């Protein structure tokens, strides 16, 4: 959420001018259910957090077009680096102590009404493998959709998501390394295929010997 640190950034979410749909409107146009990921939520401007509170509470948002959109079919994911710096001094503590410390710091840093509406609170380095896959899939789906608009049509080999989890998961830095891994590895595969085969479409799969993604 580092791009939402000013009040003006509300326009990115809701539409900056009458008739614009903004990010949330675009998401709702494409699907009636799914997941919304807000990375480093503690960095957002208080007015942006008001929007987040509406999503967590009523699950309804009014955008610049005047439409009120229903997000009740979406899971809302928040990631944060709150407490990560202090964990270095607690690195020899057990997992329960580390988790308790992070959640206490998050409760202190986030507005009480927001913290209270988060139904499930998980310290990122204890996320299950299934949750890691879901986060990787979210980033990859968004990247593939973006690339498709640039005429790069990709299909996925089933091994791609587990590979991205291995490459992108970081126990302390939140979801950003996962996003970076998805963008870099996918972009590298497209660039290589353009250079060698003059095409950027095909099956995206894993080349384990080289530790990268390739297109065939």
Buried (B, 14 or more C-beta within 10 A) or exposed (E): BEEBEEEEBBBBBBBEEEEBBBBBBEBBEEEEEBBBBBBBBBBBBEBBBBBBBBBBEEBEBEBBBEEEBEBEEBBBBBBBBBBBEEBEEEEEEEEEEBBEBBBEBBBEEBEEEBBEBBEEEBBBBEBEEEBBBBBBBBBBBBBBEEBEEEEBEBEBBEEBBBBBBEBBBBEEBBBBBBBBBBBBBBBEBBEBBEEEEEEBBBEBBBEEEEEBBBBE
